[in-house]
């Protein structure tokens, strides 16, 4: 067999074998080999197979009559792959210098813990990202597990920056034909995109999946430009595969599809009439979506984090009959479509479209100067206006130069701005229009990360606009149409503007001193007695606990019960499956050593799965109700009880006092009439079997019944306050209640100790 024929069959057969072995290992419960083989297959072997088996460029005219290819020497040199690679390495070094060494607030802890256990995060499940992160966590890099996952975000974003440099260099071929100025301008454009605040801040901690998705967008954009210059069908096939594969990282993977369709329609409309090619593109797109098969298989093994639970299998492992069933298909589709969040009815506006554009403008202002303390609003707004104009100038310059590429990038930027704002349909932003207060519906946090693709691409176009200004200034200095090398050098200082975000965003974007979240999670878990249950309110007081338990192995005996998730039957069924793990006294707080702690035998509720599912979403109360458990008599005056409240009361009925029950700070337990039975121990509120008032060990501090001895002992062991002081800033106002809990607890303890003399 000839070498060409061997090459033709080598990659397809290798891809099939790798994926088959990967899914087989995943089916039997494997994690390491399964993830390595699936990542190798999807990210390397399948693309190689598509490239080597497809036909190359058809013999047809170039994009413009008489035009040379983009990489021809006469057009300013070949594509600068070496420069792009070097730039990507430099950006990666920048991100590493500012990299978070541990976990952080919001979804960071969830995704790091999911990577560790090869579980399923919240819908749509992001299967390819989970596999990539699991492999990244296995790499022998001498940093913490969390830092390895953060490195994945940094490397992906840096690779995307390298792709934007290639795109900028190609787009500048008519605007800046001189080779060296063109390289400088392309580098500046990519630097602006890489140092925009949200891009930088998301690249130094793996809060979600966005930087991997950003790399897919930038790579896809470069492939589009290559196709416009070569008309190689293989590039369209790779784009279709990349779109499908990108969707399994994040739905934004499909963002390139409409602009690509427009570019193909304008540049080569007959392509859309080639039925065989279109069928191939559709098939390849479907192949790219197949990582979603990971979800029901892995969910059937019931990993410790199994959100959505897209499987109909209820046994200990997946089975053929229930995995390949209509019920599992419906559950998987619901998970992919994020049905538990109620969908996104874009025509029912959650806030006025003008306000939504105002939110986008607020976040756009952050990109070029993230003014955390609000000390330079005029400078921030002026910079934002300047970069807005430069971006528009850069997009417009493309229309005057290469129309073919403009018909891709103009729709792309329209999609990433106006269309994306309309589709996301956000309520008012957390930091937006503070004068309106709570009179308007607000998002639970600032959502700038949803526009990471926008700000990264806008930075590139702002750099192209800046290059346009450089050229015009060089022309003006010599009064001629084509600037000389001397004129380019004399006008070069204007390009220093591209360094502004790098200089001013370093401190607010950096997370290299952030150890607080991991320390806080440990402190909170250590506030709970062995085999306790802690009732949490949301992402920030729950996901870090998952991280501490699953990644750092801290207090795995504690059951974390998320009240927002208790409304989901899938979550409560998973919680019902779990019995507490043994208490590790060596890793517990010294206050718990020396005592005998009995490990509970059963789950949180004494219910069958069917009885658990039968609990309604809410229960209307026509009059105040009494809840009794031993000496506890709580009066519930609310007009209704939600499913999570019913389940919390049932947990008290079934598991208390054999299992200590705690609540995080907030009014959740008060709404159930349990306030008289709550004793504050450090960062948590412990439920007692009798009223706490009058207990000699408790001091009433502004309505909080503080256990002075236990809180004092816990406080002396808490690590997070010192970590917060080391960090020196708190950039996210929406989660400030977490560090504030220490301030409140410390003040209460000081007041209680003072009251005792």
Phi, psi and omega in degrees: 000134181290159183299323181295321179290322176299315179298324182296324183260346184297306185290317177300316180293321179296320180296315180297316181295314182298314181292320180296315179294322179298312180291327177296317179293322177297321181297322181278358178106006178288156180233311187290303180296322180300312183292320179297314182293320181291320177295316178300316182294308185288323188265346182230304189287318178297312176302320179296321179295317179297319184291321185278338183262340180278156175287151182277207185291131175288157181279099177210172186293152175294177185303314180238136182304127178080000182275143175274156177302159184297331184261012177290144181303326181289351181254023176102013176098163179293165177303130187279070183297321180294317177297317180298319179294317178296320178296317178300320177295320179295317178295320177300320177296321176299314180294322178295322179296334181246017186287142174289128180279352184215203182273179182213184183286175180062226192276358180305309183295323179300310185289326177292317178295320177298318178299319182297315185264002186050057181257202180236120175283185181297155183307143013273007174097336173046056190298317181294322178298318180300317178296314178300315182293323178297319177293318179300321179292340180275346184294141184281057178267130187283057175225175180294163179301316180300319181294329177295320178290323175296325177297326176301316178299317182295314182294318180297315180294320179295320176297322176298321178297321176298321177294321177296326177298317178298317179298314181297317179300319179292318182290338183271004189295329177270327183286317181230082183288338180296128189303307185293312176301326179295319177294318179297315182295320179296320178295318179297319180297315179293326179295319178300316178294325184283335183253004168304141192306308185296321178298312181295312184296324178281344183272351182252001173207136184277074181292320178214216186253011196290326183287326175296319177296322178298319177300318178299320179295315181293318178295317178299321179296320178294320178297324177299314180297320178296321179294320180299330181271332187246337185055035178280118181302331181299330179291323175295321178297317178296323178295319178296317178295318181296323178296314178295314180296320179298327179295331178281352169268312179197146179305338178297349177302337180272001184299332182282341188300307180299315178297324177297317179300319179295315182297318179294318180299321182280316187278323184211072186300333180293341177302326182285355178258359181272095187301320182295318179295317180297320177296321178296317179298318179296317180296316181294323176301317179296319177301320179296336180274351186295342174303343175298342175297337177302323190297304181293329180292310181291323178299328179294342176271356177052063176296165183304328175243112189220066184283142182084321179044065183280059177210147175268359180282128181250357179280193184282344182209163180292147175234155185299313186300317183273332179290313180264068183224162177297326180296316178295320179300318179293319179295320179295316180296319177299322181292315181296323181274004177056045186295332182294342179267003175083012179073190183221080180288092190293337181281345175264093189290128180281340173202163181302144182301325176299321177293324179292322173294325176296323176297315179300318181294322176302312181290327176297320178298326180296331193296324189260346172199103179275093185274087188298320184262006177067029184273345183224058183296324181292317178296317180300312181295323180294316177298318180298316179298320180297313182287333173296313180295318179298320178296315177298319179298320179295318178294318180295324180297327178297325180292326179282341181261270184258102183296326184298311179290329179298325180289351168266310188285328178296311175297325179297313182291327174295322178294320184281352181243270186300311183295319181292319177300315181294317183291316182296326170054051184283155165287182176303143178289158181303318183262002185276141174044061183300336180296336180282342177055225181270011180284349178236151177291138185233152171290150181291349178200172175286137188252032182298334182295338177291347181248022181299322178295320181298310187289327177295311180292324180296323177301319178299314182290328174297323176295322176294320175297322177295322177296324175300316178297321178300313181298315182295322178294319178297321177297316183295326182293332182245353177065035179222163185289320182251111182295144174276170178301323179296319180294320177300319181293318182295326181271355187300329181305337179297334181287349177297342177301332179293345180272351185300307179300325177300319183285316190270342182264357185303307184293311181292332181276334184291142174231025188287354177246013188273098171247359190298313189299314179296320179294320178298317180299318177295317179300317181292316178296323180287346175284350184257134179292160182307140179063022179282166175243128177246124180270117185250163189258341185180199187300310191287335176258014181235305185300319176299330177291322174302315180301311183300321182285312188276329183264314184262354177071026183272126171045057178288352177285343182277135176266122178263119182243111182273115181296324178297330182275344181292347173286350181259124180300324182297318181293315182292328176295320177295321179294326179294333182287341193259133168256151182296145177280163182299144177285127178265097185299328182295332181256002178271173180291145180304333180296340184261358181275152179088352178253162178262124181243122183272126180284122178296144185273327189253182179282185185293325181240142173269069182224151170280160176304324180292319178294323178296316180295334184283349179293127187287166178294328176201162180228120181283136180247116180284338181208164179305142182242152177252136174248129182236136172210103185061235180276357178281126173228102183253136177257125182254115184257356181295153181287347179202162174240131178276168182303317181295322178294320177298321181287326176296315177298321178293324177296320176298318181295320187270328191243345184264139008264007179304325176245120177300139180242130182236156173235145171284169180303149179134180185261016185299310182292329179298323180295341178264007179076020186262003185306318181295347185252014183256129176244122179282123174238100182065237184271002185231160180249117183267135176279129178251158183282346180225162177305140187272332182303137181093348177295129183296340180271003186242142175238132178278112179245100180050046176090348177265126181270099191265125172282101191293312184296312181294318180294321178297317180295318179293317183302320182292342179258351182295137182257337189293324180303317179294323178295322180294320178296321178298319182293317172080000179204160175223102190282338188255101183295331184291341180248016185293343179295339179291303176295332179296334180300327178290319179300314181295313181297318179297320178294318178297316181295318178299317180295320180294318179294322178295321179297333179269001177082000000 
